[in-house]
Amino acid sequence: MRAAATFPGAGKGVESAQKGMKLPVEILTPKDVLAILDQCKDTVTGIRDRALITVMYRSGPASARGTRPATEGCGPTYLAGGHVIRGRR
């Protein structure tokens, strides 16, 4: 038997508990980034994730470059808790 949350339309019209929640900005040290990269497996998706994390870390925050973020209107991209997330307005 399936859980109620798996049926089509489940939760429709219910706001997310995370709506409007803002995560604190966390500046990662090189040691933190290496720890995250070590968690990426040697699979196709792990290699992709490692490449994306590396490019994002090396590019630095958009404000430091004096340019707008590539995802203008969507907010900057951060690493939080080992997950890649996009900031939202």
N, C-alpha and C positions, 0 to 999 in steps of 0.2 A: 504494500500500500504506500502511495506517495504522500509526502508531507503536504500540507495545505499550501505552503509557500511555493510549491513547484507547479501549481495549476495556472493556466493562462488567466491573466487578469488579477492574480493575487496581489494585494497591496495597491491596487489601482486607486488613485485619489488620496493615498496616505502619504504625507510628507516624510521625507527621509529624516532620521534622527540627527544626521550629520549636516543638514542644510544650514548654511550660514556659519558653520564652524570654521574658524581660521586656525591653521596649524602654525606654530612658531617657526620662524626662519632659523635654520641651524646651519652654521658654517662648518663644513667638514674639513678635518685635517687630512693631510696625505695618508696618515696611518689609518684613518677611518675609511678612506676610499679604497685603500688596499685590502682592508678587511671585507668590504662589500664585494670587491672584485674576486676575492678568494672564494666567495660563496657561489659564484657563477660556475655552473657545471660545464664540462667539455662536450656539450651537445651543440647543435646548430643554434638553438635559441639561447643557450648560455654564452656562446661566442658573440651573438648579436647583442645580448644584454651588456656584455663586457665592453663592446665597442661603443654602444650608446652612452654608457656611464662615463667612459673615458673621454669622449668628445664633449659631453656636458660639463664635466669637471674642468677640463682644460680650457674651455671657452670662458669660464668664469661668469660672474653675474653681469647682466646686461648693463647695469648702472656703472660698473667699473670700466666698460668699454666705451661708454658715452654714446651708445646706440640704443635703439628700441629693441625689445625682444622679438624674436622671429614669430612668436605667437601673439602678436599685438591684439589686445582686446580680450585675450584669454588669461593673461597674467603670466608671470615667470614660471619656470620649471625648477622644482626643488627635489632634493633627495631627502627623504624622511624615513627613518626606521628601515633603511635598506630597500625601500620601494621608490620607484620613480612616479611622481605625481605631478599634475599640472595645477597651478593655482587658478582659482576661479574668482570672478567678481561677485 
